[in-house]
């Protein structure tokens, strides 16, 4: 196994552990390594495929009955559809560093607005889920860094930590499948499909990372879980902006 392969496995292990505990964050660890070793479309596709595996473990690999908020998930996915095409075009035409800066600033602003010290409104603002869906759709096929957009969008709903985590996972599965289809249709199968090697070597790390993250999630109460979502979003957004500025 080459050094890049080892680094990819380690990044996957850490990223999956974070995602299984907080609800997102996988791509922020794996994306830099994937982008450095694969073509842009292949890197995004690898992240999408691994994302399906991660979130299937959350919903079907924990010996419990998952309970996502189906209506909210459907709303997010419906609004993401037109943006998935836009994201696939972005990854082919715009500057990567510039996109990272815009994404990072947007994520930080959204996280700062998602205050967790106030009561959750029974009826959140009408714009929250549509805006989250549009943003997540664009990011899914352009960078795969859609986690903060989805998590912050669902954070305002009156959901306990289990339903919130399940809703995030279900949304990610839908976005990953739709995003993969969009990339294949717009970029072509040869350009978008990653080599089998990186996918096969990272799958065991997905399983191990999920178990570690699930154990950590079990120690959080509802307030702690929401607080860590905001913290993770702030860190992810700041990291994206700094990385983009460094590459300009």
N, C-alpha and C positions, 0 to 999 in steps of 0.2 A: 504494500500500500504506500503510495507516494505521500510526501509531506502535505500537499494541498488536500488530499483525501482525508488524512488524519485530522487536519484542521477543520474540515467540513463536518466530520463526525462529532468532534468536540463541540463545535458551535451548535450543531443540531441537538445534542444532549442538553446543553445549557438552555437553549432557546425553548425547547419543548417543556423542560421543567418549569420555566417561568410562565409559559402559556397555560400549562395545566393547573397552575396555582392561581394566577391572576386572571386569566381569560384570554390574553393576547401577549404578543411580544416575541413570538417565535421568529418572525421574519427579520427583526432588527439584529439578531445575532447571526442568522444564516445568510442573509442577503449579501453582506459585504464579501464573504468568502465565495459565494456562488457567482457573483458578478465578476470577481477577479479571475475565475477559472473557466467560465462558460460565456457564450454569446448572450447578449441581453435577453433575447426572447427565450432562450433555453434556460437561463437563470430564473426568470420569472415563472416559467412552466414548472421547473423543479420545485420551486417554493409552493406553487399551487398544489402540486400532487402530494407533497409532504404535508401540506396543510390539511388536505382531505384526510390523510391517515391520522394526524394528530387529533383532529376534532371528532372523527369517528370513534376513537378510543375514549374521548370524554363522554360521548353520548351512549356508546354501546359496549364499552369495555370496563365498566365500573360496577357491574352486578347490581344495578338499580334501574328504575324506570325513569328515563329522561323526561323533563317537563318544560320544554321551551315555550315562550309566548308566541304561538304560531301566527297570530295576527300581526304582531310587530315585525317578526321575521319576514313574513310575506310582503309587508309594506316596504321594508328596507330593500328586499331583492327586486321588487317591482320598479322602484325608483333607480336602482343601480343599472338596469338594463341598457338605457341609452348611453350611460357614462362608460360602460365596459368597452364599447366601440371607440369612444374618445380616448380612453386610456391606451388601447392597443395602437392607436395612431400616434399618441404621445411618445411611446417607447421607441418608435421608429424615427421620429422627427425632431424632438426637442432635446435640449442639453440636459444631461443627467444631473450635474451639480445644481443647475438652476431649478430643476424640479425638486431636488432634495431641499433646497432652501425654502421654497414656497410651501412644500408639505410640512416641513418642520415648524415654520411660523404658524401655519393654520392649526396644527395639532396643539401647539402650546396655547394658543388663544382659546381653542375649544376646551382644553383641560382646565384653564383658569376660570372659564365660565361655568364649568360643571362642578359647582360647589357641593361638597358632601356634608356641610355643617348645617344645612337647612332641610326642612322636611320635604320629602319627595311628593310632588304634586300628583293627585289622582289622575288628573288630565294634563299631561305635559303639552308644551307648545306644539302647535300643528306643524311648524316648520322643522322640528327637531329630526324626525325620522326621514322625511324627504331629503333634507339637506345631507343627513348622514349617508343615505343611500347613494345619492349622486356623487358625493365625495369618495365613498368606499368603492364604488364602481370604477371611477377613474383611476384610483390608486391600485386597484386589483390587477389590471392588465398593464399598467405602466411601471409599477415598482413592486407590487405585491404587498406593500406596507400599508394595508388597509385596517390594521388592528385598532389604532386609536379612534378612527372615524366611527367604526362599528361600536366599540365599547362606550365611547362618550355619548353616542346617540341613544344607546339603550340604558345608559346610566340614570337618566331622568325618569324612568318608568318605575312604578311601585312594585318591584320584584325583589324577592329575597335572593340571597347569594347563589343558591342552587339554580333557580329559574333564570337569573341573570347570566350565570356561567353557561347554562344550557342554551339560552337564546343566542349568546355570542357565538357558541360553537356551531349551532345550526345555521346561522347566517354565514359564517365562514365557509361551511361546506357548500352552501348554495353559490356563494361568490366564486369559490375555487372552481367548481364545475363549470359555471357559466363563463368564467374568465378563461379557462382552458379551451373551451369551444371557440370563444372569440379569437384567441390567439392563433389557433390552428386555421381558422377560416381566413383570417386577415394576413397572417404571416406565412402560412403554409406549413405543412407537416414537417418537412425537412429542416426548416429554420427554427421551429418552435420546440420540437421534442428533444429533451436532454438525452445524453448517453445513458445507457442502463447502469453503468458502473456507479456513478454517484448516488443514484436512487437506491440501488440495492445495498450499498455500504452504509447508508444513513438510516435505513428502516429499523435495524436493531436499536439504534440510539433513540429513535422515536418512542419505542416501547419502554425502554428504561427511563427516559426523561419523563414520560407521562406518569409513571409510578411515583417518582420522586415528587413531582409537582402536585399530584393528587394528595399525597400525604401532607404536604405543606398547606394545601387548600383546606384540609380538614381542621386545621388549627385556627382558622380565621372565622370571626363572626361577620355579620352583615356589614357593620360599619367599617371594620378593618378591610374587608374585601373591596368596598367602594373606595376607601381611601387609597389603597394600593393601586387600584385602577388609575386614579388620577395621577399618582406619583409616577407610575410606569409611563403614562402618556406624556407627562412633562419631560421625563428623561429621554424618551424616544424622540419626541419632537425637537428638543434641544440638540440631541445628537445628530439628527438628520440635518438640521440647519447648519451646525458647525462643520459637518462633513462636506456639505454642499459648498459652503464658503471657502473651505480649504481647497476644493477642486476647481473653483472658478479662475 
